[in-house]
Amino acid sequence: MVPRVAGSNPVYHPAAIAQSVERILGKDEVTSSILVGSSGGCMNLNEVNENETVEVTEVDATYQERLSALGFIEGCEVCPLRKNDTTMLVSIRDCRYAIGKEVAECIHVKRL
């Protein structure tokens, strides 16, 4: 079921969409639950491997002001250096920042 907020459009989370596809087609027909967008593999920063440099495509409004002040703007390159269950250390513009997984989910990127 798609989560709804009164007076707003439905929010579609990639994991929810993948689960719906598995339910409709059956798990045997689905080779992966990871969705790859047609625009060059857009994903959030949490989904990027350590030491993989990617390009920021968008930052959600929730953290946009704070993250843009740190340099997380459209077109800049970012590289997760270390990841654990709650935080990740990222390199951006010759600086290193520790950010929470919740914040990393708001940073949309694409592979170079």
C-alpha positions in Angstrom: 0.0 0.0 0.0 1.3 3.5 -0.9 1.6 5.8 2.1 -0.6 8.9 1.8 -0.7 12.2 3.6 -3.9 14.2 3.6 -4.0 16.7 0.8 -0.9 15.4 -1.0 0.1 13.1 -3.8 1.1 9.6 -2.9 4.7 9.0 -2.1 6.3 6.1 -4.0 9.3 4.6 -2.3 11.5 2.4 -4.6 11.6 -0.5 -2.2 7.7 -0.5 -2.0 7.6 -0.5 -5.8 10.0 -3.4 -6.0 8.0 -5.4 -3.4 4.8 -4.8 -5.4 6.5 -6.1 -8.6 7.6 -9.2 -6.7 4.1 -9.8 -5.4 2.6 -9.4 -8.9 5.1 -11.4 -10.9 6.2 -13.8 -8.2 9.7 -13.9 -6.7 10.9 -16.5 -9.2 10.3 -14.0 -12.1 12.2 -11.1 -10.5 16.0 -11.2 -10.7 16.6 -8.3 -8.4 14.6 -6.0 -6.1 17.0 -3.1 -6.9 15.4 -0.7 -9.3 17.6 1.0 -11.8 16.1 4.2 -13.3 16.3 4.9 -17.0 18.2 8.1 -16.3 21.6 6.5 -15.8 21.0 4.6 -12.6 19.7 7.3 -10.2 19.8 6.3 -6.6 20.2 7.8 -3.2 23.7 8.1 -1.6 23.0 5.2 0.8 23.0 2.8 -2.2 26.5 3.8 -3.4 29.4 1.5 -2.6 32.4 2.7 -0.6 35.0 4.5 -2.7 32.6 4.9 -5.7 32.5 8.5 -6.9 29.0 9.7 -8.0 27.4 13.0 -9.1 24.7 14.7 -7.0 21.5 15.1 -9.1 19.1 16.4 -6.4 18.8 17.0 -2.7 15.4 16.7 -1.0 13.9 19.9 0.4 14.1 18.5 4.0 17.9 19.0 4.2 18.5 21.1 1.1 19.6 24.3 2.8 22.0 22.6 5.2 23.5 20.3 2.6 24.0 23.0 0.0 26.0 25.0 2.5 28.3 21.9 2.8 28.6 21.7 -1.0 26.0 19.0 -1.8 24.6 20.7 -4.9 23.5 19.4 -8.3 26.5 18.4 -10.4 29.1 18.1 -7.6 31.0 14.8 -7.1 30.8 12.9 -3.8 32.4 9.7 -2.7 31.4 7.6 0.4 34.6 6.6 2.1 33.2 4.4 4.9 29.7 3.2 5.8 28.1 1.5 8.8 24.6 0.9 10.1 23.9 4.5 11.1 26.4 6.9 9.5 28.7 7.3 6.5 31.9 9.3 6.0 31.8 11.1 2.6 34.4 13.1 0.7 33.1 16.1 -1.2 35.2 19.0 -2.6 38.4 18.1 -0.7 36.4 17.9 2.6 35.2 15.0 4.6 31.8 14.9 6.4 30.1 12.3 8.6 26.4 12.2 7.7 23.5 10.0 9.0 21.8 7.4 6.9 18.6 9.4 7.0 20.3 12.5 5.5 22.1 10.3 2.9 18.7 9.0 1.7 17.8 12.6 0.8 20.8 13.0 -1.5 20.0 11.7 -5.0 23.0 10.7 -7.2 23.9 9.0 -10.4 27.0 7.0 -11.5 29.6 8.8 -13.5 
